[in-house]
């Protein structure tokens, strides 16, 4: 569980990121989950974009991706959201809780 200080730090880091994945009309597929999982292991922090063609609500999509990748949703703005999961070899050093 992330503290508010850690979330703020991660939001600051993700500000300049471009979305790595786009989720469209197919929704959250196993392929998307696998790809996000692989990128999380390398980068730890990932920004995703939900297209207007996606029939699911942004919160539902963010929740599905977070649960299936065992990550935490850091931020949701517009049609984008940011997730974080610490890697086996951490890249990002979070502020102490």
Order of alpha helices (4+ residues) and beta strands (2+ residues): alpha-beta-alpha-beta-alpha-beta-beta
